[in-house]
Amino acid sequence: MNFKEISTAEAKKHPEYGFGGGLYLVYVFAIIWCLHSVYIVFLDADYELVLFYGFENFTMADFTSFIQLILTLPFLWLAPRLNPVMPSVAVSLFSVNWMVWFTFGMISPRAIPVAIVVSLVSAFMILYIMRSTRVNVTYRNRVPE
């Protein structure tokens, strides 16, 4: 998809401008990921959820959850503030998160289903941020040609 640059004033008048639409869904996924990570790192003392997912290495589960938490926080901060660096930062952070979960998920055969789900959700989030008209209008001041 090709895009054409527009001014900030034109972008603000565009019907797709603003924080909304599918970006809400991505934001909700990110919030759920953060809450999930907080639960695993700080509250799941018996590692019941980790064991349910199939992870056998608790240190690895804590590490991946902590990384996921740290990598999601900048997106949660930048997105509602309409910060223009959000798309680049989010794609980078979600890509790293995707690879961490995919790699560590593949180490344990029982964790493959979780790795696949995280991979699919991450791919959706990355593709949405890269291709969305709303994201391009709001954060990059460009519209599809």
N, CA and C atoms as an extended XYZ file, in Angstrom:
435
Properties=species:S:1:pos:R:3:atomname:S:1:resname:S:1:resid:I:1 pbc="F F F"
N         0.847       -1.166        0.000 N   MET     1
C         0.000        0.000        0.000 CA  MET     1
C         0.895        1.233        0.000 C   MET     1
N         0.621        2.143       -0.893 N   ASN     2
C         1.380        3.383       -0.972 CA  ASN     2
C         0.648        4.479       -0.210 C   ASN     2
N         1.440        5.350        0.407 N   PHE     3
C         0.878        6.432        1.193 CA  PHE     3
C         1.394        7.761        0.679 C   PHE     3
N         0.608        8.800        0.905 N   LYS     4
C         1.012       10.159        0.542 CA  LYS     4
C         0.991       11.002        1.805 C   LYS     4
N         2.017       11.819        1.933 N   GLU     5
C         2.147       12.689        3.105 CA  GLU     5
C         1.093       13.795        3.066 C   GLU     5
N         0.563       14.128        4.254 N   ILE     6
C        -0.360       15.244        4.387 CA  ILE     6
C         0.098       16.081        5.577 C   ILE     6
N        -0.444       17.274        5.667 N   SER     7
C        -0.066       18.144        6.784 CA  SER     7
C        -0.758       17.679        8.061 C   SER     7
N        -0.276       18.161        9.174 N   THR     8
C        -0.878       17.818       10.462 CA  THR     8
C        -2.313       18.332       10.521 C   THR     8
N        -2.550       19.509        9.994 N   ALA     9
C        -3.906       20.073        9.989 CA  ALA     9
C        -4.847       19.203        9.154 C   ALA     9
N        -4.387       18.742        7.993 N   GLU    10
C        -5.207       17.855        7.166 CA  GLU    10
C        -5.461       16.531        7.884 C   GLU    10
N        -4.441       16.020        8.545 N   ALA    11
C        -4.592       14.757        9.262 CA  ALA    11
C        -5.646       14.876       10.353 C   ALA    11
N        -5.638       15.981       11.074 N   LYS    12
C        -6.602       16.174       12.161 CA  LYS    12
C        -8.034       16.280       11.654 C   LYS    12
N        -8.219       16.664       10.403 N   LYS    13
C        -9.560       16.757        9.817 CA  LYS    13
C       -10.017       15.433        9.209 C   LYS    13
N        -9.105       14.508        9.044 N   HIS    14
C        -9.422       13.217        8.415 CA  HIS    14
C       -10.338       12.405        9.343 C   HIS    14
N       -11.343       11.700        8.792 N   PRO    15
C       -12.262       10.928        9.641 CA  PRO    15
C       -11.592        9.786       10.415 C   PRO    15
N       -10.446        9.322        9.971 N   GLU    16
C        -9.747        8.229       10.660 CA  GLU    16
C        -8.774        8.734       11.726 C   GLU    16
N        -8.669       10.046       11.891 N   TYR    17
C        -7.707       10.593       12.844 CA  TYR    17
C        -8.143       10.297       14.272 C   TYR    17
N        -7.182        9.946       15.115 N   GLY    18
C        -7.442        9.788       16.542 CA  GLY    18
C        -7.195        8.372       17.022 C   GLY    18
N        -7.285        8.248       18.316 N   PHE    19
C        -7.094        6.962       18.974 CA  PHE    19
C        -8.450        6.277       19.033 C   PHE    19
N        -8.620        5.221       18.239 N   GLY    20
C        -9.910        4.535       18.207 CA  GLY    20
C        -9.874        3.372       17.242 C   GLY    20
N       -11.032        2.881       16.892 N   GLY    21
C       -11.145        1.788       15.937 CA  GLY    21
C       -10.401        0.537       16.388 C   GLY    21
N        -9.692       -0.076       15.441 N   GLY    22
C        -8.933       -1.294       15.721 CA  GLY    22
C        -7.792       -1.070       16.697 C   GLY    22
N        -7.384        0.189       16.846 N   LEU    23
C        -6.316        0.495       17.796 CA  LEU    23
C        -6.770        0.202       19.226 C   LEU    23
N        -8.080        0.343       19.480 N   TYR    24
C        -8.607       -0.039       20.792 CA  TYR    24
C        -8.358       -1.524       21.062 C   TYR    24
N        -8.585       -2.352       20.058 N   LEU    25
C        -8.389       -3.795       20.213 CA  LEU    25
C        -6.922       -4.115       20.508 C   LEU    25
N        -6.019       -3.488       19.780 N   VAL    26
C        -4.586       -3.685       20.021 CA  VAL    26
C        -4.236       -3.220       21.434 C   VAL    26
N        -4.799       -2.106       21.841 N   TYR    27
C        -4.535       -1.565       23.178 CA  TYR    27
C        -5.059       -2.515       24.263 C   TYR    27
N        -6.234       -3.074       24.047 N   VAL    28
C        -6.802       -4.026       25.012 CA  VAL    28
C        -5.926       -5.273       25.104 C   VAL    28
N        -5.468       -5.792       23.945 N   PHE    29
C        -4.542       -6.933       23.971 CA  PHE    29
C        -3.302       -6.587       24.788 C   PHE    29
N        -2.765       -5.390       24.599 N   ALA    30
C        -1.556       -4.985       25.315 CA  ALA    30
C        -1.813       -4.888       26.820 C   ALA    30
N        -2.960       -4.374       27.207 N   ILE    31
C        -3.299       -4.292       28.632 CA  ILE    31
C        -3.433       -5.692       29.231 C   ILE    31
N        -4.106       -6.571       28.511 N   ILE    32
C        -4.260       -7.952       28.995 CA  ILE    32
C        -2.897       -8.613       29.131 C   ILE    32
N        -2.016       -8.395       28.139 N   TRP    33
C        -0.658       -8.953       28.223 CA  TRP    33
C         0.061       -8.439       29.455 C   TRP    33
N        -0.057       -7.147       29.725 N   CYS    34
C         0.613       -6.576       30.896 CA  CYS    34
C         0.064       -7.174       32.193 C   CYS    34
N        -1.238       -7.262       32.303 N   LEU    35
C        -1.835       -7.842       33.508 CA  LEU    35
C        -1.444       -9.309       33.662 C   LEU    35
N        -1.431      -10.020       32.558 N   HIS    36
C        -1.021      -11.423       32.555 CA  HIS    36
C         0.429      -11.547       33.025 C   HIS    36
N         1.283      -10.693       32.511 N   SER    37
C         2.701      -10.722       32.876 CA  SER    37
C         2.904      -10.375       34.336 C   SER    37
N         2.189       -9.375       34.820 N   VAL    38
C         2.273       -9.009       36.235 CA  VAL    38
C         1.845      -10.188       37.101 C   VAL    38
N         0.786      -10.866       36.696 N   TYR    39
C         0.317      -12.023       37.463 CA  TYR    39
C         1.391      -13.113       37.518 C   TYR    39
N         1.965      -13.443       36.366 N   ILE    40
C         2.969      -14.513       36.344 CA  ILE    40
C         4.214      -14.134       37.140 C   ILE    40
N         4.704      -12.922       36.949 N   VAL    41
C         5.950      -12.515       37.594 CA  VAL    41
C         5.784      -12.311       39.097 C   VAL    41
N         4.676      -11.705       39.510 N   PHE    42
C         4.567      -11.301       40.907 CA  PHE    42
C         3.559      -12.096       41.745 C   PHE    42
N         2.561      -12.703       41.137 N   LEU    43
C         1.484      -13.294       41.920 CA  LEU    43
C         1.357      -14.815       41.823 C   LEU    43
N         1.863      -15.410       40.760 N   ASP    44
C         1.714      -16.855       40.547 CA  ASP    44
C         2.862      -17.601       41.243 C   ASP    44
N         2.827      -17.575       42.580 N   ALA    45
C         3.926      -18.144       43.368 CA  ALA    45
C         4.090      -19.650       43.151 C   ALA    45
N         3.002      -20.357       42.917 N   ASP    46
C         3.076      -21.804       42.703 CA  ASP    46
C         3.220      -22.174       41.229 C   ASP    46
N         3.270      -21.186       40.382 N   TYR    47
C         3.446      -21.378       38.933 CA  TYR    47
C         2.353      -22.253       38.322 C   TYR    47
N         1.139      -22.143       38.855 N   GLU    48
C         0.036      -22.943       38.327 CA  GLU    48
C        -0.282      -22.573       36.883 C   GLU    48
N        -0.359      -21.281       36.587 N   LEU    49
C        -0.650      -20.839       35.220 CA  LEU    49
C         0.490      -21.208       34.277 C   LEU    49
N         1.696      -21.059       34.742 N   VAL    50
C         2.875      -21.406       33.937 CA  VAL    50
C         2.865      -22.896       33.602 C   VAL    50
N         2.560      -23.708       34.576 N   LEU    51
C         2.476      -25.155       34.342 CA  LEU    51
C         1.321      -25.489       33.394 C   LEU    51
N         0.220      -24.780       33.521 N   PHE    52
C        -0.917      -24.988       32.625 CA  PHE    52
C        -0.514      -24.722       31.171 C   PHE    52
N         0.310      -23.691       30.968 N   TYR    53
C         0.775      -23.359       29.615 CA  TYR    53
C         1.770      -24.376       29.071 C   TYR    53
N         2.371      -25.154       29.953 N   GLY    54
C         3.316      -26.157       29.498 CA  GLY    54
C         4.768      -25.791       29.714 C   GLY    54
N         5.004      -24.634       30.324 N   PHE    55
C         6.386      -24.267       30.607 CA  PHE    55
C         6.896      -25.085       31.781 C   PHE    55
N         8.085      -25.618       31.634 N   GLU    56
C         8.681      -26.414       32.691 CA  GLU    56
C         9.806      -25.665       33.383 C   GLU    56
N        10.266      -24.604       32.778 N   ASN    57
C        11.351      -23.807       33.329 CA  ASN    57
C        10.741      -22.511       33.872 C   ASN    57
N        10.608      -22.415       35.177 N   PHE    58
C         9.938      -21.276       35.789 CA  PHE    58
C        10.725      -19.980       35.607 C   PHE    58
N        12.038      -20.075       35.631 N   THR    59
C        12.868      -18.881       35.416 CA  THR    59
C        12.627      -18.326       34.024 C   THR    59
N        12.544      -19.211       33.046 N   MET    60
C        12.283      -18.789       31.668 CA  MET    60
C        10.902      -18.141       31.565 C   MET    60
N         9.911      -18.699       32.227 N   ALA    61
C         8.563      -18.136       32.204 CA  ALA    61
C         8.543      -16.747       32.840 C   ALA    61
N         9.216      -16.600       33.980 N   ASP    62
C         9.299      -15.282       34.609 CA  ASP    62
C        10.009      -14.288       33.699 C   ASP    62
N        11.096      -14.725       33.086 N   PHE    63
C        11.860      -13.845       32.197 CA  PHE    63
C        11.019      -13.401       31.007 C   PHE    63
N        10.359      -14.328       30.327 N   THR    64
C         9.568      -13.948       29.153 CA  THR    64
C         8.408      -13.041       29.544 C   THR    64
N         7.802      -13.304       30.683 N   SER    65
C         6.697      -12.448       31.136 CA  SER    65
C         7.194      -11.062       31.510 C   SER    65
N         8.340      -10.991       32.154 N   PHE    66
C         8.909       -9.694       32.510 CA  PHE    66
C         9.282       -8.902       31.256 C   PHE    66
N         9.896       -9.579       30.293 N   ILE    67
C        10.244       -8.915       29.029 CA  ILE    67
C         8.985       -8.414       28.339 C   ILE    67
N         7.954       -9.238       28.321 N   GLN    68
C         6.690       -8.836       27.693 CA  GLN    68
C         6.124       -7.598       28.375 C   GLN    68
N         6.162       -7.557       29.678 N   LEU    69
C         5.673       -6.403       30.424 CA  LEU    69
C         6.462       -5.147       30.072 C   LEU    69
N         7.767       -5.237       30.122 N   ILE    70
C         8.626       -4.079       29.847 CA  ILE    70
C         8.471       -3.595       28.400 C   ILE    70
N         8.316       -4.528       27.463 N   LEU    71
C         8.205       -4.155       26.058 CA  LEU    71
C         6.827       -3.602       25.693 C   LEU    71
N         5.832       -3.847       26.501 N   THR    72
C         4.488       -3.355       26.194 CA  THR    72
C         4.228       -1.972       26.792 C   THR    72
N         4.892       -1.640       27.868 N   LEU    73
C         4.640       -0.368       28.551 CA  LEU    73
C         4.848        0.867       27.667 C   LEU    73
N         5.905        0.951       26.856 N   PRO    74
C         6.040        2.151       26.003 CA  PRO    74
C         4.861        2.335       25.045 C   PRO    74
N         4.356        1.242       24.485 N   PHE    75
C         3.185        1.337       23.607 CA  PHE    75
C         1.994        1.888       24.375 C   PHE    75
N         1.760        1.371       25.581 N   LEU    76
C         0.629        1.827       26.385 CA  LEU    76
C         0.741        3.307       26.734 C   LEU    76
N         1.944        3.792       26.857 N   TRP    77
C         2.171        5.200       27.179 CA  TRP    77
C         2.026        6.098       25.938 C   TRP    77
N         2.609        5.676       24.826 N   LEU    78
C         2.670        6.518       23.630 CA  LEU    78
C         1.373        6.553       22.816 C   LEU    78
N         0.668        5.447       22.735 N   ALA    79
C        -0.493        5.361       21.841 CA  ALA    79
C        -1.596        6.371       22.154 C   ALA    79
N        -2.095        6.449       23.377 N   PRO    80
C        -3.183        7.404       23.620 CA  PRO    80
C        -2.734        8.865       23.575 C   PRO    80
N        -1.441        9.103       23.649 N   ARG    81
C        -0.914       10.470       23.587 CA  ARG    81
C        -0.688       10.929       22.152 C   ARG    81
N        -0.997       10.052       21.190 N   LEU    82
C        -0.841       10.330       19.761 CA  LEU    82
C         0.588       10.739       19.414 C   LEU    82
N         1.529       10.142       20.096 N   ASN    83
C         2.947       10.431       19.866 CA  ASN    83
C         3.372        9.840       18.525 C   ASN    83
N         3.998       10.635       17.665 N   PRO    84
C         4.346       10.161       16.327 CA  PRO    84
C         5.373        9.022       16.276 C   PRO    84
N         6.097        8.778       17.337 N   VAL    85
C         7.054        7.667       17.322 CA  VAL    85
C         6.400        6.330       17.687 C   VAL    85
N         5.131        6.369       18.115 N   MET    86
C         4.468        5.153       18.563 CA  MET    86
C         4.525        4.013       17.556 C   MET    86
N         4.198        4.212       16.272 N   PRO    87
C         4.204        3.061       15.361 CA  PRO    87
C         5.569        2.376       15.250 C   PRO    87
N         6.617        3.150       15.139 N   SER    88
C         7.957        2.566       15.022 CA  SER    88
C         8.355        1.839       16.302 C   SER    88
N         8.096        2.457       17.422 N   VAL    89
C         8.429        1.845       18.711 CA  VAL    89
C         7.599        0.579       18.918 C   VAL    89
N         6.310        0.653       18.638 N   ALA    90
C         5.425       -0.498       18.863 CA  ALA    90
C         5.812       -1.676       17.978 C   ALA    90
N         6.076       -1.427       16.707 N   VAL    91
C         6.452       -2.527       15.812 CA  VAL    91
C         7.752       -3.165       16.288 C   VAL    91
N         8.712       -2.353       16.692 N   SER    92
C         9.978       -2.891       17.192 CA  SER    92
C         9.772       -3.714       18.455 C   SER    92
N         9.052       -3.165       19.408 N   LEU    93
C         8.855       -3.845       20.681 CA  LEU    93
C         8.018       -5.115       20.533 C   LEU    93
N         6.951       -5.039       19.753 N   PHE    94
C         6.107       -6.226       19.570 CA  PHE    94
C         6.835       -7.300       18.776 C   PHE    94
N         7.724       -6.900       17.882 N   SER    95
C         8.507       -7.886       17.126 CA  SER    95
C         9.473       -8.628       18.046 C   SER    95
N        10.138       -7.896       18.921 N   VAL    96
C        11.043       -8.535       19.885 CA  VAL    96
C        10.246       -9.447       20.808 C   VAL    96
N         9.117       -8.953       21.296 N   ASN    97
C         8.260       -9.756       22.165 CA  ASN    97
C         7.837      -11.043       21.465 C   ASN    97
N         7.470      -10.927       20.225 N   TRP    98
C         7.045      -12.072       19.426 CA  TRP    98
C         8.168      -13.107       19.344 C   TRP    98
N         9.362      -12.649       19.040 N   MET    99
C        10.486      -13.578       18.889 CA  MET    99
C        10.882      -14.218       20.220 C   MET    99
N        10.801      -13.456       21.308 N   VAL   100
C        11.134      -14.016       22.625 CA  VAL   100
C        10.156      -15.131       22.967 C   VAL   100
N         8.875      -14.858       22.840 N   TRP   101
C         7.870      -15.875       23.169 CA  TRP   101
C         7.949      -17.052       22.215 C   TRP   101
N         8.142      -16.773       20.954 N   PHE   102
C         8.227      -17.859       19.973 CA  PHE   102
C         9.417      -18.759       20.284 C   PHE   102
N        10.572      -18.153       20.533 N   THR   103
C        11.778      -18.928       20.809 CA  THR   103
C        11.647      -19.736       22.086 C   THR   103
N        11.261      -19.072       23.172 N   PHE   104
C        11.148      -19.789       24.434 CA  PHE   104
C         9.974      -20.764       24.417 C   PHE   104
N         8.940      -20.465       23.665 N   GLY   105
C         7.824      -21.393       23.544 CA  GLY   105
C         8.211      -22.663       22.817 C   GLY   105
N         9.127      -22.556       21.891 N   MET   106
C         9.543      -23.724       21.128 CA  MET   106
C        10.522      -24.620       21.907 C   MET   106
N        11.087      -24.098       22.985 N   ILE   107
C        12.007      -24.896       23.786 CA  ILE   107
C        11.266      -26.037       24.463 C   ILE   107
N        10.057      -25.778       24.905 N   SER   108
C         9.258      -26.796       25.582 CA  SER   108
C         8.120      -27.225       24.663 C   SER   108
N         8.092      -28.482       24.252 N   PRO   109
C         7.033      -28.946       23.341 CA  PRO   109
C         5.620      -28.715       23.879 C   PRO   109
N         5.453      -28.761       25.194 N   ARG   110
C         4.133      -28.533       25.774 CA  ARG   110
C         3.691      -27.085       25.666 C   ARG   110
N         4.641      -26.170       25.440 N   ALA   111
C         4.319      -24.741       25.363 CA  ALA   111
C         4.062      -24.271       23.934 C   ALA   111
N         4.130      -25.158       22.977 N   ILE   112
C         3.932      -24.765       21.578 CA  ILE   112
C         2.573      -24.092       21.353 C   ILE   112
N         1.461      -24.589       21.904 N   PRO   113
C         0.185      -23.891       21.674 CA  PRO   113
C         0.194      -22.437       22.145 C   PRO   113
N         0.805      -22.178       23.291 N   VAL   114
C         0.886      -20.798       23.788 CA  VAL   114
C         1.750      -19.959       22.857 C   VAL   114
N         2.865      -20.521       22.398 N   ALA   115
C         3.746      -19.789       21.487 CA  ALA   115
C         3.025      -19.458       20.184 C   ALA   115
N         2.216      -20.366       19.704 N   ILE   116
C         1.466      -20.116       18.469 CA  ILE   116
C         0.436      -19.009       18.668 C   ILE   116
N        -0.297      -19.038       19.775 N   VAL   117
C        -1.298      -17.999       20.049 CA  VAL   117
C        -0.621      -16.636       20.178 C   VAL   117
N         0.460      -16.568       20.949 N   VAL   118
C         1.177      -15.297       21.113 CA  VAL   118
C         1.726      -14.825       19.770 C   VAL   118
N         2.219      -15.731       18.962 N   SER   119
C         2.739      -15.373       17.642 CA  SER   119
C         1.644      -14.802       16.752 C   SER   119
N         0.484      -15.413       16.760 N   LEU   120
C        -0.621      -14.927       15.929 CA  LEU   120
C        -1.115      -13.554       16.393 C   LEU   120
N        -1.259      -13.385       17.694 N   VAL   121
C        -1.710      -12.095       18.225 CA  VAL   121
C        -0.660      -11.020       17.942 C   VAL   121
N         0.609      -11.353       18.139 N   SER   122
C         1.684      -10.393       17.868 CA  SER   122
C         1.708      -10.010       16.387 C   SER   122
N         1.569      -10.994       15.516 N   ALA   123
C         1.562      -10.716       14.075 CA  ALA   123
C         0.397       -9.801       13.715 C   ALA   123
N        -0.786      -10.060       14.292 N   PHE   124
C        -1.936       -9.196       14.053 CA  PHE   124
C        -1.632       -7.759       14.492 C   PHE   124
N        -1.076       -7.610       15.691 N   MET   125
C        -0.791       -6.274       16.218 CA  MET   125
C         0.229       -5.537       15.346 C   MET   125
N         1.263       -6.235       14.942 N   ILE   126
C         2.305       -5.618       14.111 CA  ILE   126
C         1.740       -5.213       12.756 C   ILE   126
N         1.007       -6.117       12.126 N   LEU   127
C         0.428       -5.803       10.817 CA  LEU   127
C        -0.577       -4.667       10.907 C   LEU   127
N        -1.372       -4.651       11.951 N   TYR   128
C        -2.338       -3.563       12.114 CA  TYR   128
C        -1.615       -2.219       12.231 C   TYR   128
N        -0.608       -2.170       13.069 N   ILE   129
C         0.107       -0.907       13.275 CA  ILE   129
C         0.810       -0.454       11.993 C   ILE   129
N         1.319       -1.394       11.227 N   MET   130
C         2.019       -1.030        9.994 CA  MET   130
C         1.058       -0.625        8.872 C   MET   130
N        -0.111       -1.250        8.789 N   ARG   131
C        -0.989       -1.083        7.629 CA  ARG   131
C        -2.234       -0.236        7.881 C   ARG   131
N        -2.576        0.039        9.098 N   SER   132
C        -3.820        0.722        9.425 CA  SER   132
C        -3.858        2.161        8.902 C   SER   132
N        -4.959        2.501        8.287 N   THR   133
C        -5.155        3.882        7.851 CA  THR   133
C        -5.188        4.802        9.059 C   THR   133
N        -5.876        4.374       10.127 N   ARG   134
C        -5.965        5.205       11.336 CA  ARG   134
C        -4.580        5.511       11.903 C   ARG   134
N        -3.753        4.494       12.025 N   VAL   135
C        -2.406        4.690       12.571 CA  VAL   135
C        -1.594        5.596       11.646 C   VAL   135
N        -1.687        5.374       10.352 N   ASN   136
C        -0.920        6.190        9.415 CA  ASN   136
C        -1.383        7.637        9.406 C   ASN   136
N        -2.679        7.876        9.474 N   VAL   137
C        -3.185        9.254        9.498 CA  VAL   137
C        -2.811        9.927       10.808 C   VAL   137
N        -3.054        9.262       11.916 N   THR   138
C        -2.875        9.867       13.235 CA  THR   138
C        -1.415       10.063       13.611 C   THR   138
N        -0.595        9.062       13.394 N   TYR   139
C         0.769        9.109       13.906 CA  TYR   139
C         1.801        9.498       12.854 C   TYR   139
N         1.521        9.225       11.595 N   ARG   140
C         2.513        9.475       10.544 CA  ARG   140
C         2.087       10.567        9.568 C   ARG   140
N         0.886       11.096        9.733 N   ASN   141
C         0.343       12.134        8.842 CA  ASN   141
C         0.454       11.743        7.374 C   ASN   141
N        -0.086       10.576        7.048 N   ARG   142
C        -0.123       10.132        5.664 CA  ARG   142
C        -1.385        9.315        5.437 C   ARG   142
N        -1.858        9.360        4.196 N   VAL   143
C        -3.074        8.657        3.803 CA  VAL   143
C        -2.791        7.749        2.623 C   VAL   143
N        -3.601        6.703        2.475 N   PRO   144
C        -3.396        5.827        1.302 CA  PRO   144
C        -3.636        6.587        0.013 C   PRO   144
N        -2.858        6.271       -1.004 N   GLU   145
C        -3.043        6.945       -2.298 CA  GLU   145
C        -4.178        6.307       -3.062 C   GLU   145
